[in-house]
Amino acid sequence: MSAPSSVARVPDSATRIQIDFLTQLAVHIGLRAEDGLSLMAPQVISGPAGLAGRFHLHPEQAAVLPEVLLPVAAQELAGPEVLRLLTLQAAILKEFGWYLGASAEGMLQLSSLSWIEAPQDAATAMDMLNGIGASVLQALLDEPAPAPSSA
């Protein structure tokens, strides 16, 4: 994953345990330990599938909610794409417990619905979100095959 471009400062509210968590998370996703603080939202990182991702830090605990932004504006979808989106949303929620919806920026996003309390698990979730996100993009943007004609 590629590191965020800006230098992060330690938030006044971050605890030592939260800072240690982010440091370990940075190492697990292939960044330098000192890049850990720059993983917190609103900063974004580029994931293994090239999708923008970010981690929301729990306000009190050493835990994060990972999310991946998909490069599709929600309002761009229409017609059969909306049906595919809803079908994908239901499958992702059922299979992974993740939410496929709209980000604050109006883009589609995949996000965990549960706080992740282990840095390695958060790194794994970000990898999975990137992979599933790439599959969602392919499913939404690929033209469906035409129905076979009956003679």
Chimera marker file (.cmm) of the C-alpha trace (Angstrom):
<marker_set name="trace">
<marker id="1" x="0.000" y="0.000" z="0.000" r="1" g="1" b="0" radius="0.5"/>
<marker id="2" x="1.211" y="3.497" z="-0.581" r="1" g="1" b="0" radius="0.5"/>
<marker id="3" x="1.649" y="5.960" z="2.245" r="1" g="1" b="0" radius="0.5"/>
<marker id="4" x="-0.466" y="9.067" z="2.682" r="1" g="1" b="0" radius="0.5"/>
<marker id="5" x="1.153" y="12.189" z="1.283" r="1" g="1" b="0" radius="0.5"/>
<marker id="6" x="0.823" y="14.483" z="4.274" r="1" g="1" b="0" radius="0.5"/>
<marker id="7" x="2.571" y="14.410" z="7.605" r="1" g="1" b="0" radius="0.5"/>
<marker id="8" x="0.215" y="13.505" z="10.429" r="1" g="1" b="0" radius="0.5"/>
<marker id="9" x="0.361" y="14.936" z="13.885" r="1" g="1" b="0" radius="0.5"/>
<marker id="10" x="-0.632" y="13.129" z="17.021" r="1" g="1" b="0" radius="0.5"/>
<marker id="11" x="-4.228" y="14.049" z="17.834" r="1" g="1" b="0" radius="0.5"/>
<marker id="12" x="-4.665" y="15.395" z="21.337" r="1" g="1" b="0" radius="0.5"/>
<marker id="13" x="-7.244" y="12.725" z="22.093" r="1" g="1" b="0" radius="0.5"/>
<marker id="14" x="-5.183" y="9.697" z="20.912" r="1" g="1" b="0" radius="0.5"/>
<marker id="15" x="-4.061" y="7.400" z="23.694" r="1" g="1" b="0" radius="0.5"/>
<marker id="16" x="-0.706" y="5.631" z="23.792" r="1" g="1" b="0" radius="0.5"/>
<marker id="17" x="-2.493" y="2.328" z="23.093" r="1" g="1" b="0" radius="0.5"/>
<marker id="18" x="-4.201" y="3.832" z="20.019" r="1" g="1" b="0" radius="0.5"/>
<marker id="19" x="-0.893" y="5.207" z="18.733" r="1" g="1" b="0" radius="0.5"/>
<marker id="20" x="0.751" y="1.797" z="19.230" r="1" g="1" b="0" radius="0.5"/>
<marker id="21" x="-2.172" y="0.176" z="17.382" r="1" g="1" b="0" radius="0.5"/>
<marker id="22" x="-1.762" y="2.523" z="14.398" r="1" g="1" b="0" radius="0.5"/>
<marker id="23" x="2.007" y="1.974" z="14.390" r="1" g="1" b="0" radius="0.5"/>
<marker id="24" x="1.509" y="-1.795" z="14.224" r="1" g="1" b="0" radius="0.5"/>
<marker id="25" x="-1.179" y="-1.383" z="11.566" r="1" g="1" b="0" radius="0.5"/>
<marker id="26" x="1.207" y="0.646" z="9.396" r="1" g="1" b="0" radius="0.5"/>
<marker id="27" x="3.788" y="-2.139" z="9.556" r="1" g="1" b="0" radius="0.5"/>
<marker id="28" x="1.168" y="-4.785" z="8.691" r="1" g="1" b="0" radius="0.5"/>
<marker id="29" x="0.157" y="-2.914" z="5.532" r="1" g="1" b="0" radius="0.5"/>
<marker id="30" x="3.754" y="-2.432" z="4.438" r="1" g="1" b="0" radius="0.5"/>
<marker id="31" x="4.374" y="1.127" z="5.572" r="1" g="1" b="0" radius="0.5"/>
<marker id="32" x="6.923" y="2.523" z="7.988" r="1" g="1" b="0" radius="0.5"/>
<marker id="33" x="5.910" y="2.444" z="11.654" r="1" g="1" b="0" radius="0.5"/>
<marker id="34" x="6.081" y="6.242" z="11.810" r="1" g="1" b="0" radius="0.5"/>
<marker id="35" x="3.394" y="6.439" z="9.097" r="1" g="1" b="0" radius="0.5"/>
<marker id="36" x="0.824" y="4.969" z="11.498" r="1" g="1" b="0" radius="0.5"/>
<marker id="37" x="-0.697" y="8.282" z="12.528" r="1" g="1" b="0" radius="0.5"/>
<marker id="38" x="-1.275" y="9.243" z="8.910" r="1" g="1" b="0" radius="0.5"/>
<marker id="39" x="-3.622" y="6.263" z="8.483" r="1" g="1" b="0" radius="0.5"/>
<marker id="40" x="-6.470" y="7.975" z="10.328" r="1" g="1" b="0" radius="0.5"/>
<marker id="41" x="-9.390" y="9.384" z="8.352" r="1" g="1" b="0" radius="0.5"/>
<marker id="42" x="-9.690" y="11.758" z="6.607" r="1" g="1" b="0" radius="0.5"/>
<marker id="43" x="-6.264" y="10.735" z="5.247" r="1" g="1" b="0" radius="0.5"/>
<marker id="44" x="-6.444" y="8.120" z="2.497" r="1" g="1" b="0" radius="0.5"/>
<marker id="45" x="-4.049" y="5.418" z="1.406" r="1" g="1" b="0" radius="0.5"/>
<marker id="46" x="-3.908" y="3.501" z="-1.836" r="1" g="1" b="0" radius="0.5"/>
<marker id="47" x="-4.734" y="-0.152" z="-1.269" r="1" g="1" b="0" radius="0.5"/>
<marker id="48" x="-3.445" y="-3.234" z="-3.075" r="1" g="1" b="0" radius="0.5"/>
<marker id="49" x="-6.146" y="-2.970" z="-5.762" r="1" g="1" b="0" radius="0.5"/>
<marker id="50" x="-5.406" y="0.738" z="-6.223" r="1" g="1" b="0" radius="0.5"/>
<marker id="51" x="-8.545" y="1.867" z="-4.416" r="1" g="1" b="0" radius="0.5"/>
<marker id="52" x="-8.458" y="4.696" z="-1.898" r="1" g="1" b="0" radius="0.5"/>
<marker id="53" x="-8.888" y="3.498" z="1.671" r="1" g="1" b="0" radius="0.5"/>
<marker id="54" x="-8.948" y="4.988" z="5.135" r="1" g="1" b="0" radius="0.5"/>
<marker id="55" x="-9.273" y="3.924" z="8.738" r="1" g="1" b="0" radius="0.5"/>
<marker id="56" x="-11.599" y="5.584" z="11.239" r="1" g="1" b="0" radius="0.5"/>
<marker id="57" x="-10.100" y="5.423" z="14.735" r="1" g="1" b="0" radius="0.5"/>
<marker id="58" x="-12.449" y="4.534" z="17.590" r="1" g="1" b="0" radius="0.5"/>
<marker id="59" x="-12.825" y="7.577" z="19.869" r="1" g="1" b="0" radius="0.5"/>
<marker id="60" x="-11.865" y="5.675" z="23.023" r="1" g="1" b="0" radius="0.5"/>
<marker id="61" x="-10.369" y="2.284" z="22.144" r="1" g="1" b="0" radius="0.5"/>
<marker id="62" x="-7.543" y="0.889" z="20.041" r="1" g="1" b="0" radius="0.5"/>
<marker id="63" x="-9.800" y="-0.141" z="17.156" r="1" g="1" b="0" radius="0.5"/>
<marker id="64" x="-10.561" y="1.002" z="13.619" r="1" g="1" b="0" radius="0.5"/>
<marker id="65" x="-13.313" y="0.863" z="11.014" r="1" g="1" b="0" radius="0.5"/>
<marker id="66" x="-11.675" y="0.371" z="7.616" r="1" g="1" b="0" radius="0.5"/>
<marker id="67" x="-13.353" y="1.614" z="4.470" r="1" g="1" b="0" radius="0.5"/>
<marker id="68" x="-12.580" y="1.683" z="0.761" r="1" g="1" b="0" radius="0.5"/>
<marker id="69" x="-13.819" y="4.359" z="-1.619" r="1" g="1" b="0" radius="0.5"/>
<marker id="70" x="-14.919" y="3.190" z="-5.042" r="1" g="1" b="0" radius="0.5"/>
<marker id="71" x="-14.323" y="5.620" z="-7.929" r="1" g="1" b="0" radius="0.5"/>
<marker id="72" x="-18.005" y="5.802" z="-8.859" r="1" g="1" b="0" radius="0.5"/>
<marker id="73" x="-20.360" y="8.563" z="-7.792" r="1" g="1" b="0" radius="0.5"/>
<marker id="74" x="-23.583" y="7.113" z="-6.431" r="1" g="1" b="0" radius="0.5"/>
<marker id="75" x="-25.681" y="9.413" z="-8.634" r="1" g="1" b="0" radius="0.5"/>
<marker id="76" x="-23.996" y="8.000" z="-11.775" r="1" g="1" b="0" radius="0.5"/>
<marker id="77" x="-25.863" y="4.714" z="-11.392" r="1" g="1" b="0" radius="0.5"/>
<marker id="78" x="-29.174" y="4.256" z="-13.145" r="1" g="1" b="0" radius="0.5"/>
<marker id="79" x="-31.422" y="1.557" z="-14.518" r="1" g="1" b="0" radius="0.5"/>
<marker id="80" x="-30.032" y="-1.994" z="-14.328" r="1" g="1" b="0" radius="0.5"/>
<marker id="81" x="-26.931" y="-0.748" z="-12.466" r="1" g="1" b="0" radius="0.5"/>
<marker id="82" x="-29.098" y="0.124" z="-9.460" r="1" g="1" b="0" radius="0.5"/>
<marker id="83" x="-30.524" y="-3.392" z="-9.340" r="1" g="1" b="0" radius="0.5"/>
<marker id="84" x="-26.985" y="-4.821" z="-9.533" r="1" g="1" b="0" radius="0.5"/>
<marker id="85" x="-25.897" y="-2.441" z="-6.757" r="1" g="1" b="0" radius="0.5"/>
<marker id="86" x="-28.727" y="-3.547" z="-4.471" r="1" g="1" b="0" radius="0.5"/>
<marker id="87" x="-28.026" y="-7.220" z="-5.205" r="1" g="1" b="0" radius="0.5"/>
<marker id="88" x="-24.323" y="-6.726" z="-4.447" r="1" g="1" b="0" radius="0.5"/>
<marker id="89" x="-25.152" y="-4.736" z="-1.311" r="1" g="1" b="0" radius="0.5"/>
<marker id="90" x="-27.286" y="-7.573" z="0.070" r="1" g="1" b="0" radius="0.5"/>
<marker id="91" x="-24.675" y="-10.231" z="-0.758" r="1" g="1" b="0" radius="0.5"/>
<marker id="92" x="-21.798" y="-8.262" z="0.806" r="1" g="1" b="0" radius="0.5"/>
<marker id="93" x="-23.787" y="-7.542" z="3.956" r="1" g="1" b="0" radius="0.5"/>
<marker id="94" x="-24.789" y="-11.187" z="4.323" r="1" g="1" b="0" radius="0.5"/>
<marker id="95" x="-21.382" y="-12.690" z="3.498" r="1" g="1" b="0" radius="0.5"/>
<marker id="96" x="-18.981" y="-10.241" z="5.155" r="1" g="1" b="0" radius="0.5"/>
<marker id="97" x="-21.023" y="-7.979" z="7.427" r="1" g="1" b="0" radius="0.5"/>
<marker id="98" x="-19.827" y="-4.981" z="5.432" r="1" g="1" b="0" radius="0.5"/>
<marker id="99" x="-21.817" y="-2.036" z="4.184" r="1" g="1" b="0" radius="0.5"/>
<marker id="100" x="-21.870" y="-0.982" z="0.522" r="1" g="1" b="0" radius="0.5"/>
<marker id="101" x="-23.222" y="2.532" z="0.419" r="1" g="1" b="0" radius="0.5"/>
<marker id="102" x="-22.322" y="6.149" z="-0.251" r="1" g="1" b="0" radius="0.5"/>
<marker id="103" x="-19.453" y="8.033" z="1.357" r="1" g="1" b="0" radius="0.5"/>
<marker id="104" x="-19.653" y="11.594" z="2.641" r="1" g="1" b="0" radius="0.5"/>
<marker id="105" x="-18.064" y="12.591" z="-0.676" r="1" g="1" b="0" radius="0.5"/>
<marker id="106" x="-20.928" y="10.981" z="-2.627" r="1" g="1" b="0" radius="0.5"/>
<marker id="107" x="-18.792" y="8.088" z="-3.867" r="1" g="1" b="0" radius="0.5"/>
<marker id="108" x="-19.649" y="4.437" z="-3.399" r="1" g="1" b="0" radius="0.5"/>
<marker id="109" x="-17.821" y="2.922" z="-0.458" r="1" g="1" b="0" radius="0.5"/>
<marker id="110" x="-17.364" y="-0.412" z="1.245" r="1" g="1" b="0" radius="0.5"/>
<marker id="111" x="-16.925" y="-0.301" z="4.995" r="1" g="1" b="0" radius="0.5"/>
<marker id="112" x="-16.774" y="-2.609" z="7.946" r="1" g="1" b="0" radius="0.5"/>
<marker id="113" x="-19.743" y="-2.432" z="10.300" r="1" g="1" b="0" radius="0.5"/>
<marker id="114" x="-17.662" y="-3.708" z="13.220" r="1" g="1" b="0" radius="0.5"/>
<marker id="115" x="-14.717" y="-2.125" z="14.987" r="1" g="1" b="0" radius="0.5"/>
<marker id="116" x="-11.574" y="-4.160" z="14.396" r="1" g="1" b="0" radius="0.5"/>
<marker id="117" x="-9.386" y="-4.460" z="17.478" r="1" g="1" b="0" radius="0.5"/>
<marker id="118" x="-6.280" y="-6.231" z="16.122" r="1" g="1" b="0" radius="0.5"/>
<marker id="119" x="-3.883" y="-4.433" z="13.742" r="1" g="1" b="0" radius="0.5"/>
<marker id="120" x="-3.295" y="-7.557" z="11.630" r="1" g="1" b="0" radius="0.5"/>
<marker id="121" x="-7.054" y="-8.114" z="11.298" r="1" g="1" b="0" radius="0.5"/>
<marker id="122" x="-7.509" y="-4.473" z="10.236" r="1" g="1" b="0" radius="0.5"/>
<marker id="123" x="-4.794" y="-4.870" z="7.577" r="1" g="1" b="0" radius="0.5"/>
<marker id="124" x="-6.431" y="-8.080" z="6.336" r="1" g="1" b="0" radius="0.5"/>
<marker id="125" x="-9.834" y="-6.359" z="6.237" r="1" g="1" b="0" radius="0.5"/>
<marker id="126" x="-8.393" y="-3.489" z="4.167" r="1" g="1" b="0" radius="0.5"/>
<marker id="127" x="-6.905" y="-5.996" z="1.709" r="1" g="1" b="0" radius="0.5"/>
<marker id="128" x="-10.236" y="-7.817" z="1.484" r="1" g="1" b="0" radius="0.5"/>
<marker id="129" x="-12.187" y="-4.567" z="1.095" r="1" g="1" b="0" radius="0.5"/>
<marker id="130" x="-9.889" y="-3.642" z="-1.802" r="1" g="1" b="0" radius="0.5"/>
<marker id="131" x="-10.387" y="-7.001" z="-3.498" r="1" g="1" b="0" radius="0.5"/>
<marker id="132" x="-14.144" y="-7.022" z="-3.025" r="1" g="1" b="0" radius="0.5"/>
<marker id="133" x="-14.270" y="-3.361" z="-4.061" r="1" g="1" b="0" radius="0.5"/>
<marker id="134" x="-12.536" y="-4.185" z="-7.347" r="1" g="1" b="0" radius="0.5"/>
<marker id="135" x="-15.061" y="-6.985" z="-7.916" r="1" g="1" b="0" radius="0.5"/>
<marker id="136" x="-17.955" y="-4.625" z="-7.164" r="1" g="1" b="0" radius="0.5"/>
<marker id="137" x="-16.614" y="-2.130" z="-9.696" r="1" g="1" b="0" radius="0.5"/>
<marker id="138" x="-16.309" y="-4.823" z="-12.317" r="1" g="1" b="0" radius="0.5"/>
<marker id="139" x="-19.838" y="-6.079" z="-11.633" r="1" g="1" b="0" radius="0.5"/>
<marker id="140" x="-21.316" y="-2.577" z="-11.768" r="1" g="1" b="0" radius="0.5"/>
<marker id="141" x="-19.451" y="-1.255" z="-14.768" r="1" g="1" b="0" radius="0.5"/>
<marker id="142" x="-19.279" y="-4.285" z="-17.046" r="1" g="1" b="0" radius="0.5"/>
<marker id="143" x="-22.025" y="-4.470" z="-19.595" r="1" g="1" b="0" radius="0.5"/>
<marker id="144" x="-24.171" y="-7.548" z="-19.052" r="1" g="1" b="0" radius="0.5"/>
<marker id="145" x="-23.956" y="-10.164" z="-21.779" r="1" g="1" b="0" radius="0.5"/>
<marker id="146" x="-26.882" y="-9.964" z="-24.182" r="1" g="1" b="0" radius="0.5"/>
<marker id="147" x="-29.543" y="-12.596" z="-23.704" r="1" g="1" b="0" radius="0.5"/>
<marker id="148" x="-29.329" y="-15.400" z="-26.250" r="1" g="1" b="0" radius="0.5"/>
<marker id="149" x="-31.830" y="-14.956" z="-29.017" r="1" g="1" b="0" radius="0.5"/>
<marker id="150" x="-34.292" y="-17.720" z="-29.612" r="1" g="1" b="0" radius="0.5"/>
<marker id="151" x="-34.771" y="-18.694" z="-33.219" r="1" g="1" b="0" radius="0.5"/>
<link id1="1" id2="2" r="1" g="1" b="0" radius="0.2"/>
<link id1="2" id2="3" r="1" g="1" b="0" radius="0.2"/>
<link id1="3" id2="4" r="1" g="1" b="0" radius="0.2"/>
<link id1="4" id2="5" r="1" g="1" b="0" radius="0.2"/>
<link id1="5" id2="6" r="1" g="1" b="0" radius="0.2"/>
<link id1="6" id2="7" r="1" g="1" b="0" radius="0.2"/>
<link id1="7" id2="8" r="1" g="1" b="0" radius="0.2"/>
<link id1="8" id2="9" r="1" g="1" b="0" radius="0.2"/>
<link id1="9" id2="10" r="1" g="1" b="0" radius="0.2"/>
<link id1="10" id2="11" r="1" g="1" b="0" radius="0.2"/>
<link id1="11" id2="12" r="1" g="1" b="0" radius="0.2"/>
<link id1="12" id2="13" r="1" g="1" b="0" radius="0.2"/>
<link id1="13" id2="14" r="1" g="1" b="0" radius="0.2"/>
<link id1="14" id2="15" r="1" g="1" b="0" radius="0.2"/>
<link id1="15" id2="16" r="1" g="1" b="0" radius="0.2"/>
<link id1="16" id2="17" r="1" g="1" b="0" radius="0.2"/>
<link id1="17" id2="18" r="1" g="1" b="0" radius="0.2"/>
<link id1="18" id2="19" r="1" g="1" b="0" radius="0.2"/>
<link id1="19" id2="20" r="1" g="1" b="0" radius="0.2"/>
<link id1="20" id2="21" r="1" g="1" b="0" radius="0.2"/>
<link id1="21" id2="22" r="1" g="1" b="0" radius="0.2"/>
<link id1="22" id2="23" r="1" g="1" b="0" radius="0.2"/>
<link id1="23" id2="24" r="1" g="1" b="0" radius="0.2"/>
<link id1="24" id2="25" r="1" g="1" b="0" radius="0.2"/>
<link id1="25" id2="26" r="1" g="1" b="0" radius="0.2"/>
<link id1="26" id2="27" r="1" g="1" b="0" radius="0.2"/>
<link id1="27" id2="28" r="1" g="1" b="0" radius="0.2"/>
<link id1="28" id2="29" r="1" g="1" b="0" radius="0.2"/>
<link id1="29" id2="30" r="1" g="1" b="0" radius="0.2"/>
<link id1="30" id2="31" r="1" g="1" b="0" radius="0.2"/>
<link id1="31" id2="32" r="1" g="1" b="0" radius="0.2"/>
<link id1="32" id2="33" r="1" g="1" b="0" radius="0.2"/>
<link id1="33" id2="34" r="1" g="1" b="0" radius="0.2"/>
<link id1="34" id2="35" r="1" g="1" b="0" radius="0.2"/>
<link id1="35" id2="36" r="1" g="1" b="0" radius="0.2"/>
<link id1="36" id2="37" r="1" g="1" b="0" radius="0.2"/>
<link id1="37" id2="38" r="1" g="1" b="0" radius="0.2"/>
<link id1="38" id2="39" r="1" g="1" b="0" radius="0.2"/>
<link id1="39" id2="40" r="1" g="1" b="0" radius="0.2"/>
<link id1="40" id2="41" r="1" g="1" b="0" radius="0.2"/>
<link id1="41" id2="42" r="1" g="1" b="0" radius="0.2"/>
<link id1="42" id2="43" r="1" g="1" b="0" radius="0.2"/>
<link id1="43" id2="44" r="1" g="1" b="0" radius="0.2"/>
<link id1="44" id2="45" r="1" g="1" b="0" radius="0.2"/>
<link id1="45" id2="46" r="1" g="1" b="0" radius="0.2"/>
<link id1="46" id2="47" r="1" g="1" b="0" radius="0.2"/>
<link id1="47" id2="48" r="1" g="1" b="0" radius="0.2"/>
<link id1="48" id2="49" r="1" g="1" b="0" radius="0.2"/>
<link id1="49" id2="50" r="1" g="1" b="0" radius="0.2"/>
<link id1="50" id2="51" r="1" g="1" b="0" radius="0.2"/>
<link id1="51" id2="52" r="1" g="1" b="0" radius="0.2"/>
<link id1="52" id2="53" r="1" g="1" b="0" radius="0.2"/>
<link id1="53" id2="54" r="1" g="1" b="0" radius="0.2"/>
<link id1="54" id2="55" r="1" g="1" b="0" radius="0.2"/>
<link id1="55" id2="56" r="1" g="1" b="0" radius="0.2"/>
<link id1="56" id2="57" r="1" g="1" b="0" radius="0.2"/>
<link id1="57" id2="58" r="1" g="1" b="0" radius="0.2"/>
<link id1="58" id2="59" r="1" g="1" b="0" radius="0.2"/>
<link id1="59" id2="60" r="1" g="1" b="0" radius="0.2"/>
<link id1="60" id2="61" r="1" g="1" b="0" radius="0.2"/>
<link id1="61" id2="62" r="1" g="1" b="0" radius="0.2"/>
<link id1="62" id2="63" r="1" g="1" b="0" radius="0.2"/>
<link id1="63" id2="64" r="1" g="1" b="0" radius="0.2"/>
<link id1="64" id2="65" r="1" g="1" b="0" radius="0.2"/>
<link id1="65" id2="66" r="1" g="1" b="0" radius="0.2"/>
<link id1="66" id2="67" r="1" g="1" b="0" radius="0.2"/>
<link id1="67" id2="68" r="1" g="1" b="0" radius="0.2"/>
<link id1="68" id2="69" r="1" g="1" b="0" radius="0.2"/>
<link id1="69" id2="70" r="1" g="1" b="0" radius="0.2"/>
<link id1="70" id2="71" r="1" g="1" b="0" radius="0.2"/>
<link id1="71" id2="72" r="1" g="1" b="0" radius="0.2"/>
<link id1="72" id2="73" r="1" g="1" b="0" radius="0.2"/>
<link id1="73" id2="74" r="1" g="1" b="0" radius="0.2"/>
<link id1="74" id2="75" r="1" g="1" b="0" radius="0.2"/>
<link id1="75" id2="76" r="1" g="1" b="0" radius="0.2"/>
<link id1="76" id2="77" r="1" g="1" b="0" radius="0.2"/>
<link id1="77" id2="78" r="1" g="1" b="0" radius="0.2"/>
<link id1="78" id2="79" r="1" g="1" b="0" radius="0.2"/>
<link id1="79" id2="80" r="1" g="1" b="0" radius="0.2"/>
<link id1="80" id2="81" r="1" g="1" b="0" radius="0.2"/>
<link id1="81" id2="82" r="1" g="1" b="0" radius="0.2"/>
<link id1="82" id2="83" r="1" g="1" b="0" radius="0.2"/>
<link id1="83" id2="84" r="1" g="1" b="0" radius="0.2"/>
<link id1="84" id2="85" r="1" g="1" b="0" radius="0.2"/>
<link id1="85" id2="86" r="1" g="1" b="0" radius="0.2"/>
<link id1="86" id2="87" r="1" g="1" b="0" radius="0.2"/>
<link id1="87" id2="88" r="1" g="1" b="0" radius="0.2"/>
<link id1="88" id2="89" r="1" g="1" b="0" radius="0.2"/>
<link id1="89" id2="90" r="1" g="1" b="0" radius="0.2"/>
<link id1="90" id2="91" r="1" g="1" b="0" radius="0.2"/>
<link id1="91" id2="92" r="1" g="1" b="0" radius="0.2"/>
<link id1="92" id2="93" r="1" g="1" b="0" radius="0.2"/>
<link id1="93" id2="94" r="1" g="1" b="0" radius="0.2"/>
<link id1="94" id2="95" r="1" g="1" b="0" radius="0.2"/>
<link id1="95" id2="96" r="1" g="1" b="0" radius="0.2"/>
<link id1="96" id2="97" r="1" g="1" b="0" radius="0.2"/>
<link id1="97" id2="98" r="1" g="1" b="0" radius="0.2"/>
<link id1="98" id2="99" r="1" g="1" b="0" radius="0.2"/>
<link id1="99" id2="100" r="1" g="1" b="0" radius="0.2"/>
<link id1="100" id2="101" r="1" g="1" b="0" radius="0.2"/>
<link id1="101" id2="102" r="1" g="1" b="0" radius="0.2"/>
<link id1="102" id2="103" r="1" g="1" b="0" radius="0.2"/>
<link id1="103" id2="104" r="1" g="1" b="0" radius="0.2"/>
<link id1="104" id2="105" r="1" g="1" b="0" radius="0.2"/>
<link id1="105" id2="106" r="1" g="1" b="0" radius="0.2"/>
<link id1="106" id2="107" r="1" g="1" b="0" radius="0.2"/>
<link id1="107" id2="108" r="1" g="1" b="0" radius="0.2"/>
<link id1="108" id2="109" r="1" g="1" b="0" radius="0.2"/>
<link id1="109" id2="110" r="1" g="1" b="0" radius="0.2"/>
<link id1="110" id2="111" r="1" g="1" b="0" radius="0.2"/>
<link id1="111" id2="112" r="1" g="1" b="0" radius="0.2"/>
<link id1="112" id2="113" r="1" g="1" b="0" radius="0.2"/>
<link id1="113" id2="114" r="1" g="1" b="0" radius="0.2"/>
<link id1="114" id2="115" r="1" g="1" b="0" radius="0.2"/>
<link id1="115" id2="116" r="1" g="1" b="0" radius="0.2"/>
<link id1="116" id2="117" r="1" g="1" b="0" radius="0.2"/>
<link id1="117" id2="118" r="1" g="1" b="0" radius="0.2"/>
<link id1="118" id2="119" r="1" g="1" b="0" radius="0.2"/>
<link id1="119" id2="120" r="1" g="1" b="0" radius="0.2"/>
<link id1="120" id2="121" r="1" g="1" b="0" radius="0.2"/>
<link id1="121" id2="122" r="1" g="1" b="0" radius="0.2"/>
<link id1="122" id2="123" r="1" g="1" b="0" radius="0.2"/>
<link id1="123" id2="124" r="1" g="1" b="0" radius="0.2"/>
<link id1="124" id2="125" r="1" g="1" b="0" radius="0.2"/>
<link id1="125" id2="126" r="1" g="1" b="0" radius="0.2"/>
<link id1="126" id2="127" r="1" g="1" b="0" radius="0.2"/>
<link id1="127" id2="128" r="1" g="1" b="0" radius="0.2"/>
<link id1="128" id2="129" r="1" g="1" b="0" radius="0.2"/>
<link id1="129" id2="130" r="1" g="1" b="0" radius="0.2"/>
<link id1="130" id2="131" r="1" g="1" b="0" radius="0.2"/>
<link id1="131" id2="132" r="1" g="1" b="0" radius="0.2"/>
<link id1="132" id2="133" r="1" g="1" b="0" radius="0.2"/>
<link id1="133" id2="134" r="1" g="1" b="0" radius="0.2"/>
<link id1="134" id2="135" r="1" g="1" b="0" radius="0.2"/>
<link id1="135" id2="136" r="1" g="1" b="0" radius="0.2"/>
<link id1="136" id2="137" r="1" g="1" b="0" radius="0.2"/>
<link id1="137" id2="138" r="1" g="1" b="0" radius="0.2"/>
<link id1="138" id2="139" r="1" g="1" b="0" radius="0.2"/>
<link id1="139" id2="140" r="1" g="1" b="0" radius="0.2"/>
<link id1="140" id2="141" r="1" g="1" b="0" radius="0.2"/>
<link id1="141" id2="142" r="1" g="1" b="0" radius="0.2"/>
<link id1="142" id2="143" r="1" g="1" b="0" radius="0.2"/>
<link id1="143" id2="144" r="1" g="1" b="0" radius="0.2"/>
<link id1="144" id2="145" r="1" g="1" b="0" radius="0.2"/>
<link id1="145" id2="146" r="1" g="1" b="0" radius="0.2"/>
<link id1="146" id2="147" r="1" g="1" b="0" radius="0.2"/>
<link id1="147" id2="148" r="1" g="1" b="0" radius="0.2"/>
<link id1="148" id2="149" r="1" g="1" b="0" radius="0.2"/>
<link id1="149" id2="150" r="1" g="1" b="0" radius="0.2"/>
<link id1="150" id2="151" r="1" g="1" b="0" radius="0.2"/>
</marker_set>
